[in-house]
Amino acid sequence: MLLAGCRQDMQNMPKMVPQRGSAFFPDGRSVRPQVVNTVARGQLRQDTYFYTGLLNGQEKDLMPFPVTMDVMRRGQERFNIYCTPCHSRVGNGAGMIVQRGYKPAGNYHDAKRLAQPLSHYFVVMSNGYGAMPDYSAQLAPADRWAVAAYIRALQLSQAADPKDVPAGVQPQPLDQIATTLGYPASYAGPWELPATAVSAKPEPGQPGSAPAGNASSTAVEKQKSHAAPQGKSPQGMN
């Protein structure tokens, strides 16, 4: 009676063990080849422009989906987290890492970057460029597009025309806005890229040359002079 109760149903299950041979199929393999042209769920990626930033192999100046305020807020948040260490919150390439000796980052407000199509920023975030690594692991495709849209907003914020302002709204000078918010008027002044150990340094006395003395201490003093008042922090876009 005890022997009759011993069964091997669980031990001898009718299953296929990966990478083990099988006499059930004619080719002798338990692992079956995938069906041709099958795509895993969620990996179809039919919209190639959304995932690559390229249309017929070319970068384009257009977004693959509508830009809403939620998209802009998301782009600002991701930009402030991943991009500001090198590019700074205003996108002038003078981030904290650059001020401490890292290779100067791209200035989104110079003529070269202003002329680049919108998807160029997506491509760079996806694949890296020069000393910049790719951020495809940190930023999903939708987030990369949101950051690209926010970069365009940063560029517009520094090159806007009074005629772009809606009717009935009076534009204010940046220095006036800075003082209203409690910052010094120089806070809205021209930007200067710091001289770093790896960037080309002009001879003393030439335009763009750093003052005499320790470069790092100069950068620190400059940082202090532009520090925000206690309890306040500058934002890239308000």
Summary of the structure (lengths in Angstrom):
residues: 238
radius of gyration: 28.0
end to end distance: 82.3
largest distance: 103.7
contacts: 525
relative contact order: 0.11
helix: 37%
strand: 3%
